[in-house]
Amino acid sequence: MEIATFGAGCFWGVEVAFGSVPGVTSTCVGYAGGHLPDPSYRDVCAGETGHTEVVRVEFDERRVSYETLLETFWSCHDPTQVNRQGPDLGYQYRSVVFCEHDGQIAAAEESKLRLEESGRHKRPIATAIERSHSFYLAEDYHQKYLAKRGMATCHV
C-alpha cells in the first residue's frame, strides 16, 4: 500500500472525494506541515501552528495510480485560491500536496504543470508541493464526519 496526503480546504468534503475512488483502501483526516507537535483542531483553527487540514489516503497502487489521485485532487477544489476554499479562510485551508518520496514530488509537479498549461483555470495554480514531514490524526469526531451524518457534501 502507498500513502498520499492532500490539503484542499475543509477536510470533511475532501475525504468524501477520495473515499469514493476505486483502489483507495482507507482515508483519514488530520493536520500536516506545521511546527506544533500533536495539534488539536482548536490549535490549528487559531492559525498559529502552520498546519493544514489534510486527507491521508492509503491506496493500492495496483488498482489506482498516484496520477489518478492527483486528478481527483485537482477536481475537488479550486487550486487557484490562496489560503482559502470557498467560505473557509486561513492557512489551514490552503491547497497543498504533501509528498512521501521523490517519485510523488515529480508526479505532482508534472501534473500541476499540465493543469497550468491546459488553460482550465483563468488564474495561476496556487497549490504548494511539499515533502511530507509530519501528520497528526484529527480528533475522532472529524473522521468520516459527513458520512456519519448521512451527507455527501458540506457545500450548499
DSSP file with accessible surface (Angstrom, degrees, kcal/mol):
  #  RESIDUE AA STRUCTURE BP1 BP2  ACC     N-H-->O    O-->H-N    N-H-->O    O-->H-N    TCO  KAPPA ALPHA  PHI   PSI    X-CA   Y-CA   Z-CA
    1    1 A M              0   0  123      0, 0.0     2,-0.3     0, 0.0    59,-0.2   0.000 360.0 360.0 360.0 147.2    0.0    0.0    0.0
    2    2 A E  E     -A   59   0A  47     57,-2.7    57,-2.4     2,-0.0     2,-0.4  -0.759 360.0-137.4-111.5 161.7    1.0    3.6   -0.7
    3    3 A I  E     +A   58   0A  45     -2,-0.3     2,-0.3    55,-0.2    97,-0.3  -0.948  18.2 179.6-120.2 139.8    0.2    6.8    1.2
    4    4 A A  E     -A   57   0A   0     53,-2.4    53,-3.8    -2,-0.4     2,-0.4  -0.992   9.6-159.2-136.7 144.7   -0.8   10.1   -0.3
    5    5 A T  E     +AB  56  98A   0     93,-1.0    93,-2.4    -2,-0.3     2,-0.4  -0.991  11.7 179.5-132.6 128.3   -1.7   13.3    1.6
    6    6 A F  E     -AB  55  97A   1     49,-2.3    49,-2.7    -2,-0.4     2,-0.5  -0.984  18.2-159.9-133.1 138.5   -3.7   16.3    0.2
    7    7 A G  E     + B   0  96A   0     89,-3.2    89,-2.6    -2,-0.4    47,-0.2  -0.975  28.2 149.2-113.7 122.3   -4.8   19.6    1.5
    8    8 A A  E     - B   0  95A   6      1,-0.6     2,-0.3    -2,-0.5    87,-0.2  -0.182  66.3 -71.9-146.9  42.7   -7.7   21.1   -0.4
    9    9 A G  S    S+     0   0    1     85,-0.8    -1,-0.6    44,-0.3    85,-0.1  -0.675 106.1  15.5  99.7-156.4   -9.8   23.1    2.0
   10   10 A C  S  > S-     0   0   20     -2,-0.3     4,-1.2    75,-0.2     3,-0.5  -0.314  71.5-139.2 -55.4 126.3  -12.0   21.7    4.8
   11   11 A F  H  > S+     0   0    1      1,-0.2     4,-2.2     2,-0.2     5,-0.2   0.694  89.4  74.7 -69.1 -15.9  -11.0   18.1    5.1
   12   12 A W  H  > S+     0   0   45      1,-0.2     4,-1.3     2,-0.2    -1,-0.2   0.961 103.7  35.3 -62.2 -51.5  -14.6   16.7    5.5
   13   13 A G  H  > S+     0   0   18     -3,-0.5     4,-2.0     2,-0.2    -1,-0.2   0.859 115.0  56.4 -72.3 -33.9  -15.5   17.1    1.9
   14   14 A V  H  X S+     0   0    8     -4,-1.2     4,-2.1     1,-0.2     5,-0.2   0.899 103.3  55.4 -66.3 -36.8  -12.1   16.2    0.6
   15   15 A E  H  X S+     0   0    6     -4,-2.2     4,-2.4     1,-0.2    -1,-0.2   0.918 106.7  50.8 -61.7 -40.4  -12.2   12.9    2.5
   16   16 A V  H  X S+     0   0   52     -4,-1.3     4,-1.1     1,-0.2    -1,-0.2   0.930 107.3  53.8 -62.0 -44.9  -15.5   12.0    0.7
   17   17 A A  H  < S+     0   0   25     -4,-2.0     3,-0.5     1,-0.2    -1,-0.2   0.924 115.5  38.1 -58.1 -45.0  -14.0   12.8   -2.7
   18   18 A F  H >< S+     0   0    0     -4,-2.1     3,-1.5     1,-0.2    -1,-0.2   0.831 107.1  65.1 -77.9 -30.1  -11.1   10.4   -2.1
   19   19 A G  H 3< S+     0   0   45     -4,-2.4    -1,-0.2     1,-0.3    -2,-0.2   0.736  99.0  54.7 -65.1 -20.0  -13.1    7.8   -0.3
   20   20 A S  T 3< S+     0   0   92     -4,-1.1    -1,-0.3    -3,-0.5    -2,-0.2   0.442  81.2 107.5 -94.3   1.9  -15.1    7.1   -3.5
   21   21 A V  S X  S-     0   0   18     -3,-1.5     3,-2.2    -4,-0.1     2,-0.1  -0.677  76.7-119.0 -82.9 121.9  -12.1    6.4   -5.7
   22   22 A P  T 3  S+     0   0   97      0, 0.0     3,-0.1     0, 0.0    -2,-0.1  -0.375 101.4  32.8 -58.6 133.0  -11.7    2.7   -6.6
   23   23 A G  T 3  S+     0   0    2      1,-0.4    37,-2.8    41,-0.1     2,-0.6   0.175  85.1 119.2 101.5 -16.5   -8.4    1.4   -5.2
   24   24 A V  E <   -C   59   0A  22     -3,-2.2    -1,-0.4    35,-0.2    35,-0.3  -0.739  41.7-173.7 -79.5 121.9   -8.4    3.7   -2.2
   25   25 A T  E     -     0   0A  60     33,-2.2     2,-0.3    -2,-0.6    34,-0.2   0.745  61.1  -7.7 -92.8 -26.1   -8.3    1.4    0.8
   26   26 A S  E     -C   58   0A  56     32,-1.6    32,-2.8    -8,-0.1     2,-0.3  -0.976  53.8-159.7-164.3 157.0   -8.8    3.9    3.5
   27   27 A T  E     +C   57   0A  13     -2,-0.3     2,-0.3    30,-0.2    30,-0.2  -0.972  10.4 174.7-134.8 153.3   -8.9    7.6    4.3
   28   28 A C  E     -C   56   0A  31     28,-1.7    28,-3.1    -2,-0.3     2,-0.3  -0.974  22.8-129.2-150.9 156.3   -8.4    9.6    7.5
   29   29 A V  E     +C   55   0A   0     -2,-0.3   109,-2.5    26,-0.2     2,-0.3  -0.812  41.1 125.1-109.4 151.6   -8.3   13.4    8.2
   30   30 A G  E     -CD  54 137A   0     24,-2.4    24,-2.8    -2,-0.3     2,-0.4  -0.889  51.6 -71.0-171.5-157.0   -5.6   15.2   10.1
   31   31 A Y  E     +CD  53 136A   0    105,-2.7   105,-2.5    -2,-0.3     2,-0.3  -0.963  40.9 174.4-128.5 136.6   -3.1   18.0   10.2
   32   32 A A  E     +CD  52 135A   1     20,-1.9    20,-2.3    -2,-0.4   103,-0.2  -0.957  50.2  31.8-140.6 157.2    0.2   18.3    8.3
   33   33 A G  S    S+     0   0   34    101,-0.7    -1,-0.1    -2,-0.3    18,-0.1   0.405  82.4 116.6  86.5  -0.7    3.0   20.7    7.7
   34   34 A G        -     0   0   21      2,-0.1    16,-0.2    18,-0.1    -1,-0.2  -0.228  64.4-127.5 -96.4-172.9    3.1   22.6   11.0
   35   35 A H  S    S+     0   0  140     14,-2.6    15,-0.1     2,-0.1    -1,-0.1   0.552  78.7  89.5-112.1 -11.8    5.5   23.1   13.8
   36   36 A L  S    S-     0   0   64     13,-0.7    -2,-0.1     1,-0.0     2,-0.1  -0.779  78.0-124.2 -91.3 122.3    3.4   22.3   16.9
   37   37 A P  S    S-     0   0   91      0, 0.0    -2,-0.1     0, 0.0    99,-0.0  -0.423  84.8  -4.7 -65.3 137.4    3.5   18.6   17.9
   38   38 A D  S    S-     0   0  121      1,-0.1     2,-0.0    -2,-0.1    98,-0.0   0.891  86.8-165.0  49.9  58.4    0.1   16.8   18.1
   39   39 A P        -     0   0    5      0, 0.0     2,-0.2     0, 0.0    -1,-0.1  -0.312  10.3-133.0 -72.2 156.2   -2.1   19.9   17.5
   40   40 A S     >  -     0   0   37      1,-0.1     4,-2.5    98,-0.1     5,-0.2  -0.590  28.8-104.7 -96.8 168.0   -5.8   20.0   18.2
   41   41 A Y  H  > S+     0   0   56      1,-0.2     4,-2.8     2,-0.2     5,-0.2   0.916 124.6  53.0 -57.4 -42.5   -8.5   21.3   15.9
   42   42 A R  H  > S+     0   0  204      1,-0.2     4,-1.4     2,-0.2    -1,-0.2   0.912 108.3  50.2 -60.8 -43.3   -8.7   24.4   18.1
   43   43 A D  H  4>S+     0   0   63      2,-0.2     5,-0.8     1,-0.2     4,-0.4   0.940 113.1  45.4 -59.4 -48.7   -4.9   24.9   17.8
   44   44 A V  H ><5S+     0   0    1     -4,-2.5     3,-1.6     1,-0.2     5,-0.2   0.916 111.2  52.2 -64.4 -43.7   -5.0   24.6   14.0
   45   45 A C  H 3<5S+     0   0   47     -4,-2.8    -1,-0.2     1,-0.3    -2,-0.2   0.769  96.8  67.9 -66.4 -23.4   -8.0   26.9   13.6
   46   46 A A  T 3<5S-     0   0   68     -4,-1.4    -1,-0.3    -3,-0.3    -2,-0.2   0.701 104.4-132.8 -68.8 -17.6   -6.3   29.6   15.7
   47   47 A G  T < 5S+     0   0   42     -3,-1.6    -3,-0.1    -4,-0.4    -2,-0.1   0.608  78.1 102.5  81.2  13.8   -3.9   29.9   12.8
   48   48 A E      < +     0   0  151     -5,-0.8    -4,-0.1     1,-0.1    -3,-0.1   0.470  64.9  66.4-108.2  -2.5   -0.6   29.8   14.8
   49   49 A T  S    S-     0   0    8     -6,-0.4   -14,-2.6    -5,-0.2   -13,-0.7   0.647  90.9-129.0 -96.7 -17.2    0.6   26.3   14.2
   50   50 A G        +     0   0   24      1,-0.3     2,-0.1   -16,-0.2    -6,-0.1   0.552  60.6 139.6  79.8   6.3    1.4   26.3   10.5
   51   51 A H        -     0   0    2    -18,-0.1     2,-0.4    -7,-0.1    -1,-0.3  -0.476  41.5-148.2 -84.1 157.9   -0.7   23.2    9.9
   52   52 A T  E     - C   0  32A   0    -20,-2.3   -20,-1.9    -2,-0.1     2,-0.4  -0.950  24.7-112.8-119.7 141.3   -3.0   22.4    7.0
   53   53 A E  E     + C   0  31A   0     39,-2.7   -44,-0.3    -2,-0.4   -45,-0.3  -0.629  52.2 174.9 -69.9 127.8   -6.2   20.3    7.2
   54   54 A V  E     - C   0  30A   1    -24,-2.8   -24,-2.4    -2,-0.4     2,-0.5  -0.905  35.0-133.4-135.9 163.1   -5.4   17.3    5.1
   55   55 A V  E     -AC   6  29A   1    -49,-2.7   -49,-2.3    -2,-0.3     2,-0.6  -0.979  18.8-151.3-114.8 127.6   -6.7   13.9    4.0
   56   56 A R  E     -AC   5  28A  56    -28,-3.1   -28,-1.7    -2,-0.5     2,-0.5  -0.906  15.5-161.7 -99.6 124.9   -4.3   11.0    4.2
   57   57 A V  E     -AC   4  27A   0    -53,-3.8   -53,-2.4    -2,-0.6     2,-0.5  -0.934  10.9-160.3-113.4 125.9   -5.2    8.4    1.6
   58   58 A E  E     +AC   3  26A  70    -32,-2.8   -33,-2.2    -2,-0.5   -32,-1.6  -0.921  25.9 176.1-100.8 130.4   -4.0    4.8    1.6
   59   59 A F  E     -AC   2  24A   3    -57,-2.4   -57,-2.7    -2,-0.5     2,-0.8  -0.968  38.1-121.4-140.4 154.1   -4.2    3.2   -1.8
   60   60 A D    >>  -     0   0   17    -37,-2.8     3,-2.3    -2,-0.3     4,-2.0  -0.830  21.5-157.1 -92.4 106.4   -3.4    0.1   -3.7
   61   61 A E  T 34 S+     0   0  112     -2,-0.8    -1,-0.1     1,-0.3     5,-0.1   0.656  90.8  63.3 -65.0 -12.2   -1.1    1.2   -6.4
   62   62 A R  T 34 S+     0   0  207      1,-0.1    -1,-0.3   -39,-0.1     3,-0.1   0.705 114.1  33.2 -79.8 -18.4   -2.0   -1.9   -8.5
   63   63 A R  T <4 S+     0   0  160     -3,-2.3     2,-0.3     1,-0.3    -2,-0.2   0.675 129.2  20.9-109.2 -26.5   -5.6   -0.6   -8.6
   64   64 A V  S  < S-     0   0   11     -4,-2.0    -1,-0.3   -41,-0.2     2,-0.2  -0.985  72.2-133.5-146.8 136.9   -5.2    3.2   -8.7
   65   65 A S     >  -     0   0   45     -2,-0.3     4,-1.7    -3,-0.1     3,-0.2  -0.505  22.0-121.5 -87.9 158.0   -2.3    5.3   -9.7
   66   66 A Y  H  > S+     0   0   19      1,-0.2     4,-2.3     2,-0.2     5,-0.2   0.885 115.6  59.8 -61.0 -36.0   -1.0    8.3   -7.9
   67   67 A E  H  > S+     0   0   91      1,-0.2     4,-2.0     2,-0.2    -1,-0.2   0.880 102.2  51.9 -62.1 -37.6   -1.6   10.3  -11.0
   68   68 A T  H  > S+     0   0   66      2,-0.2     4,-2.0     1,-0.2    -1,-0.2   0.908 108.3  51.4 -65.3 -39.4   -5.4    9.4  -10.8
   69   69 A L  H  X S+     0   0    0     -4,-1.7     4,-2.6     1,-0.2    -2,-0.2   0.893 106.9  54.0 -64.7 -37.5   -5.4   10.6   -7.2
   70   70 A L  H  X S+     0   0    0     -4,-2.3     4,-2.8     2,-0.2    -1,-0.2   0.916 106.3  51.9 -62.1 -40.3   -3.8   13.9   -8.3
   71   71 A E  H  X S+     0   0   83     -4,-2.0     4,-1.9     2,-0.2    -2,-0.2   0.907 109.2  50.1 -63.0 -39.4   -6.6   14.3  -10.9
   72   72 A T  H  X S+     0   0   24     -4,-2.0     4,-1.2     2,-0.2    -2,-0.2   0.933 110.5  50.9 -61.6 -44.3   -9.1   13.8   -8.0
   73   73 A F  H >< S+     0   0    0     -4,-2.6     3,-0.8     1,-0.2     4,-0.4   0.946 110.2  47.7 -57.5 -50.6   -7.3   16.4   -6.0
   74   74 A W  H >< S+     0   0    2     -4,-2.8     3,-0.6     1,-0.2    -1,-0.2   0.853 114.7  47.3 -62.7 -32.9   -7.4   18.9   -8.8
   75   75 A S  H 3< S+     0   0   83     -4,-1.9    -1,-0.2    -5,-0.2    -2,-0.2   0.636 102.1  62.0 -86.5 -12.7  -11.1   18.4   -9.5
   76   76 A C  T << S+     0   0   39     -4,-1.2     2,-0.3    -3,-0.8    -1,-0.2   0.419 112.3  14.8 -97.7   4.7  -12.3   18.5   -5.9
   77   77 A H  S <  S-     0   0   21     -3,-0.6   -68,-0.1    -4,-0.4     8,-0.1  -0.948  84.9 -89.7-159.7 176.5  -11.3   22.1   -5.1
   78   78 A D    >   -     0   0   41     -2,-0.3     3,-1.5     1,-0.1    -3,-0.1  -0.848  32.2-169.8 -98.2 102.4  -10.2   25.4   -6.6
   79   79 A P  T 3  S+     0   0    0      0, 0.0    47,-2.9     0, 0.0    48,-0.7   0.477  78.5  69.0 -75.1   2.7   -6.4   25.2   -6.8
   80   80 A T  T 3  S+     0   0   12     45,-0.3     2,-0.3    46,-0.2    -2,-0.0   0.586  77.8  96.4 -93.6 -10.8   -6.1   28.9   -7.7
   81   81 A Q    <   -     0   0   39     -3,-1.5     2,-0.6     3,-0.1    14,-0.4  -0.599  68.4-139.2 -83.1 141.4   -7.3   30.2   -4.3
   82   82 A V  S    S-     0   0  100     -2,-0.3     8,-0.2     1,-0.2    12,-0.1  -0.881  76.3 -18.0-104.0 121.8   -4.6   31.1   -1.8
   83   83 A N  S    S+     0   0   63     -2,-0.6     7,-2.8     8,-0.1     2,-0.3   0.832 123.4  69.1  53.7  42.2   -5.2   30.1    1.9
   84   84 A R  E     -F   89   0B  94      9,-0.4     2,-0.3    -3,-0.3     5,-0.2  -0.965  54.6-159.2-171.7 160.1   -8.9   29.5    1.4
   85   85 A Q  E >  S-F   88   0B  20      3,-2.0     3,-2.4    -2,-0.3   -75,-0.2  -0.883  71.5 -50.3-146.1 116.8  -11.5   27.4   -0.2
   86   86 A G  T 3  S-     0   0   34     -2,-0.3    -1,-0.1     1,-0.3   -77,-0.0  -0.297 126.5 -10.6  56.3-128.0  -15.0   28.9   -0.7
   87   87 A P  T 3  S+     0   0  106      0, 0.0     2,-0.6     0, 0.0    -1,-0.3   0.570 114.3  98.9 -79.6  -8.5  -16.1   30.5    2.6
   88   88 A D  E <   -F   85   0B  49     -3,-2.4    -3,-2.0     5,-0.1     2,-0.4  -0.722  56.0-171.9 -86.0 119.5  -13.2   28.9    4.6
   89   89 A L  E     +F   84   0B 110     -2,-0.6    -5,-0.2    -5,-0.2     2,-0.2  -0.874  31.2  66.0-114.5 141.6  -10.4   31.3    5.1
   90   90 A G  S >  S-     0   0   24     -7,-2.8     3,-2.1    -2,-0.4     4,-0.0  -0.468  84.8 -79.8 132.6 159.6   -6.9   30.7    6.6
   91   91 A Y  G >  S+     0   0   93      1,-0.3     3,-1.8     2,-0.2    -8,-0.1   0.814 119.4  68.1 -57.5 -31.9   -3.6   28.9    6.0
   92   92 A Q  G 3  S+     0   0   14      1,-0.3   -39,-2.7   -48,-0.2    -1,-0.3   0.668  99.2  51.9 -66.6 -12.3   -5.1   25.7    7.3
   93   93 A Y  G <  S+     0   0   21     -3,-2.1    -9,-0.4   -41,-0.2    -1,-0.3   0.212  83.2 130.9-106.8  14.2   -7.4   25.6    4.2
   94   94 A R    <   -     0   0   16     -3,-1.8   -85,-0.8   -11,-0.2     2,-0.6  -0.153  64.9-107.4 -66.7 163.3   -4.6   26.1    1.6
   95   95 A S  E     +B    8   0A   5    -14,-0.4    33,-2.3   -87,-0.2     2,-0.3  -0.828  56.3 149.7 -92.5 119.7   -4.1   23.9   -1.5
   96   96 A V  E     -Be   7 128A   0    -89,-2.6   -89,-3.2    -2,-0.6     2,-0.5  -0.995  40.5-148.1-154.8 143.7   -1.1   21.6   -1.0
   97   97 A V  E     -Be   6 129A   0     31,-2.6    33,-2.7    -2,-0.3     2,-0.6  -0.978  17.4-156.3-110.3 119.0    0.2   18.2   -2.0
   98   98 A F  E     -Be   5 130A   2    -93,-2.4   -93,-1.0    -2,-0.5     2,-0.4  -0.887  16.2-150.7 -96.4 120.2    2.4   16.6    0.7
   99   99 A C  E     - e   0 131A   0     31,-3.4    33,-3.3    -2,-0.6   -95,-0.1  -0.763  17.8-159.5-101.1 138.7    4.7   14.1   -1.0
  100  100 A E  S    S+     0   0   64     -2,-0.4     2,-0.3   -97,-0.3    -1,-0.1   0.706  75.4   0.3 -84.1 -26.7    6.1   10.9    0.7
  101  101 A H  S >> S-     0   0   72      1,-0.0     4,-1.9    30,-0.0     3,-0.6  -0.952  82.7 -87.1-156.7 173.3    9.0   10.5   -1.8
  102  102 A D  H 3> S+     0   0  113     -2,-0.3     4,-2.6     1,-0.2     5,-0.2   0.825 120.2  59.5 -59.2 -35.8   10.8   11.9   -4.8
  103  103 A G  H 3> S+     0   0   44      1,-0.2     4,-2.3     2,-0.2    -1,-0.2   0.902 106.7  46.9 -61.5 -40.3    8.5   10.0   -7.2
  104  104 A Q  H <> S+     0   0    3     -3,-0.6     4,-2.8     2,-0.2     5,-0.2   0.891 110.2  53.2 -68.6 -38.6    5.4   11.7   -5.8
  105  105 A I  H  X S+     0   0   35     -4,-1.9     4,-2.7     2,-0.2     5,-0.2   0.956 111.2  45.9 -59.9 -48.1    7.1   15.1   -6.0
  106  106 A A  H  X S+     0   0   54     -4,-2.6     4,-2.4     1,-0.2     5,-0.2   0.922 114.6  47.4 -62.2 -44.2    8.0   14.6   -9.6
  107  107 A A  H  X S+     0   0   11     -4,-2.3     4,-2.5    -5,-0.2    -1,-0.2   0.906 113.1  48.6 -64.8 -41.5    4.4   13.3  -10.4
  108  108 A A  H  X S+     0   0    0     -4,-2.8     4,-2.6     2,-0.2    -2,-0.2   0.921 112.5  47.7 -66.1 -43.4    2.8   16.2   -8.6
  109  109 A E  H  X S+     0   0  110     -4,-2.7     4,-2.3    -5,-0.2    -2,-0.2   0.918 113.8  47.4 -64.7 -41.3    5.0   18.8  -10.3
  110  110 A E  H  X S+     0   0  119     -4,-2.4     4,-2.4    -5,-0.2    -2,-0.2   0.922 112.8  48.9 -65.4 -42.7    4.3   17.3  -13.7
  111  111 A S  H  X S+     0   0    1     -4,-2.5     4,-2.2     2,-0.2    -2,-0.2   0.914 111.0  50.0 -64.0 -41.7    0.6   17.1  -13.0
  112  112 A K  H  X S+     0   0   46     -4,-2.6     4,-2.7     2,-0.2    -1,-0.2   0.923 110.1  50.6 -62.8 -43.6    0.5   20.7  -11.8
  113  113 A L  H  X S+     0   0   85     -4,-2.3     4,-2.6     2,-0.2    -2,-0.2   0.924 109.3  50.8 -61.9 -43.5    2.3   21.9  -14.9
  114  114 A R  H  X S+     0   0  105     -4,-2.4     4,-1.3     1,-0.2    -1,-0.2   0.910 111.1  49.0 -60.2 -41.8   -0.1   20.0  -17.2
  115  115 A L  H  X>S+     0   0   11     -4,-2.2     5,-0.6     2,-0.2     4,-0.6   0.934 111.2  49.2 -64.2 -45.0   -3.0   21.7  -15.3
  116  116 A E  H ><5S+     0   0   88     -4,-2.7     3,-0.8     1,-0.2    -2,-0.2   0.915 113.8  46.2 -59.1 -42.9   -1.4   25.1  -15.7
  117  117 A E  H 3<5S+     0   0  143     -4,-2.6    -1,-0.2     1,-0.2    -2,-0.2   0.691  98.8  71.9 -75.4 -17.2   -0.8   24.6  -19.4
  118  118 A S  H 3<5S-     0   0   72     -4,-1.3    -1,-0.2    -3,-0.4    -2,-0.2   0.729  93.7-135.8 -71.4 -23.9   -4.3   23.3  -20.0
  119  119 A G  T <<5 +     0   0   46     -3,-0.8    -3,-0.1    -4,-0.6    -2,-0.1   0.592  63.1 133.3  77.2   9.2   -6.0   26.7  -19.6
  120  120 A R      < +     0   0  121     -5,-0.6     2,-0.4     2,-0.0    -4,-0.1   0.822  67.6  46.7 -62.1 -30.5   -8.7   25.1  -17.4
  121  121 A H        -     0   0   51     -6,-0.4    -2,-0.1    -5,-0.1     4,-0.1  -0.914  69.5-149.9-116.3 142.0   -8.3   27.9  -14.9
  122  122 A K  S    S+     0   0  203     -2,-0.4    -1,-0.1     2,-0.1    -2,-0.0   0.763  84.0  56.2 -78.3 -27.4   -8.1   31.6  -15.6
  123  123 A R  S    S-     0   0  134      1,-0.1    -2,-0.1    -4,-0.0   -42,-0.1  -0.687 100.6 -86.3-103.1 161.8   -5.8   32.3  -12.6
  124  124 A P        -     0   0  107      0, 0.0     2,-0.4     0, 0.0    -1,-0.1  -0.272  47.0-101.9 -64.4 150.7   -2.5   30.8  -11.8
  125  125 A I        -     0   0   13      1,-0.1   -45,-0.3   -13,-0.1    -9,-0.0  -0.598  33.7-171.8 -74.2 125.1   -2.4   27.5   -9.8
  126  126 A A        +     0   0   41    -47,-2.9   -46,-0.2    -2,-0.4    -1,-0.1   0.434  37.4 130.8 -99.7  -0.7   -1.5   28.4   -6.2
  127  127 A T        -     0   0    1    -48,-0.7     2,-0.3     1,-0.1   -31,-0.2  -0.285  48.7-141.8 -61.5 131.6   -1.1   24.8   -5.0
  128  128 A A  E     -e   96   0A  26    -33,-2.3   -31,-2.6    -2,-0.0     2,-0.5  -0.662   4.9-153.4 -89.0 148.7    2.1   24.1   -3.0
  129  129 A I  E     +e   97   0A  36     -2,-0.3     2,-0.3   -33,-0.2   -31,-0.2  -0.990  28.1 165.2-122.9 117.3    4.0   20.8   -3.4
  130  130 A E  E     -e   98   0A  64    -33,-2.7   -31,-3.4    -2,-0.5     2,-0.2  -0.943  41.7-100.8-135.2 155.0    6.0   19.9   -0.3
  131  131 A R  E     -e   99   0A  88     -2,-0.3     2,-0.4   -33,-0.2   -31,-0.2  -0.522  44.5-115.7 -70.3 136.8    7.8   17.0    1.2
  132  132 A S        +     0   0   19    -33,-3.3     3,-0.1    -2,-0.2    -1,-0.1  -0.625  45.8 159.2 -77.6 126.2    5.7   15.3    3.9
  133  133 A H        +     0   0  162      1,-0.4     2,-0.3    -2,-0.4    -1,-0.2   0.659  61.1   9.8-116.5 -34.9    7.3   15.6    7.3
  134  134 A S        -     0   0   27      2,-0.0  -101,-0.7   -97,-0.0    -1,-0.4  -0.997  50.5-172.5-149.2 149.3    4.6   15.1    9.9
  135  135 A F  E     -D   32   0A  41     -2,-0.3     2,-0.5  -103,-0.2  -103,-0.2  -0.974   6.2-168.0-142.5 130.1    1.0   14.0   10.0
  136  136 A Y  E     -D   31   0A  63   -105,-2.5  -105,-2.7    -2,-0.4     2,-0.1  -0.988  26.4-121.3-121.5 124.8   -1.3   14.2   13.1
  137  137 A L  E     -D   30   0A  93     -2,-0.5  -107,-0.3  -107,-0.2     3,-0.1  -0.398  29.6-124.5 -62.9 133.1   -4.6   12.4   13.1
  138  138 A A        -     0   0    4   -109,-2.5  -109,-0.1     1,-0.2     5,-0.1  -0.298  43.4 -71.2 -72.4 165.6   -7.5   14.7   13.7
  139  139 A E    >>  -     0   0   54      1,-0.1     3,-1.9     3,-0.1     4,-0.7  -0.119  48.5-107.1 -56.9 152.9  -10.0   14.1   16.6
  140  140 A D  G >4 S+     0   0  130      1,-0.3     3,-1.1     2,-0.2    -1,-0.1   0.840 116.1  62.8 -53.5 -39.3  -12.3   11.1   16.2
  141  141 A Y  G 34 S+     0   0  116      1,-0.3    -1,-0.3     3,-0.0    -2,-0.1   0.734 100.5  54.4 -66.9 -15.8  -15.4   13.3   15.6
  142  142 A H  G X4 S+     0   0    1     -3,-1.9     3,-1.5  -113,-0.1    -1,-0.3   0.717  84.0 101.2 -85.0 -22.3  -13.7   14.6   12.4
  143  143 A Q  T << S-     0   0   23     -3,-1.1     5,-0.1    -4,-0.7  -115,-0.1  -0.485 106.6 -11.4 -69.7 126.8  -13.2   11.2   10.9
  144  144 A K  T 3> S+     0   0   84     -2,-0.2     4,-2.6     1,-0.1    -1,-0.3   0.837  88.9 164.8  53.3  36.6  -15.8   10.3    8.3
  145  145 A Y  H <>  +     0   0   49     -3,-1.5     4,-0.7     1,-0.2     6,-0.1   0.894  68.8  40.0 -53.1 -51.5  -17.7   13.4    9.5
  146  146 A L  H >4>S+     0   0    2     -4,-0.2     5,-2.8  -134,-0.2     3,-0.9   0.913 114.0  53.1 -69.8 -40.9  -20.1   13.8    6.6
  147  147 A A  H >45S+     0   0   69      1,-0.3     3,-1.6     3,-0.2    -2,-0.2   0.902 104.5  56.2 -60.7 -40.2  -20.7   10.0    6.2
  148  148 A K  H 3<5S+     0   0  121     -4,-2.6    -1,-0.3     1,-0.3    -2,-0.2   0.746 111.6  44.6 -62.4 -23.2  -21.6    9.8    9.9
  149  149 A R  T <<5S-     0   0  114     -3,-0.9    -1,-0.3    -4,-0.7    -2,-0.2   0.261 116.6-111.8-104.8   7.3  -24.3   12.5    9.3
  150  150 A G  T < 5S+     0   0   73     -3,-1.6     2,-0.4     1,-0.2    -3,-0.2   0.781  73.7 134.6  69.1  27.5  -25.6   11.0    6.0
  151  151 A M      < -     0   0   85     -5,-2.8    -1,-0.2    -6,-0.1    -2,-0.2  -0.864  45.7-164.7-112.4 144.2  -24.2   13.9    4.0
  152  152 A A  S    S+     0   0   78     -2,-0.4     2,-0.3     1,-0.3    -1,-0.1   0.688  78.9   7.5 -94.3 -22.8  -22.3   13.7    0.7
  153  153 A T        -     0   0   69     -7,-0.1    -1,-0.3     2,-0.1  -140,-0.0  -0.985  51.0-144.5-154.3 157.2  -21.0   17.2    0.8
  154  154 A C  S    S+     0   0   47     -2,-0.3     2,-0.3    -3,-0.1    -1,-0.0   0.373  71.5 106.1-104.0   0.4  -20.8   20.2    3.1
  155  155 A H              0   0  125      1,-0.0    -2,-0.1   -69,-0.0   -69,-0.0  -0.624 360.0 360.0 -82.0 138.2  -21.2   22.7    0.3
  156  156 A V              0   0  194     -2,-0.3    -2,-0.1     0, 0.0    -1,-0.0  -0.727 360.0 360.0 -89.3 360.0  -24.5   24.5   -0.1
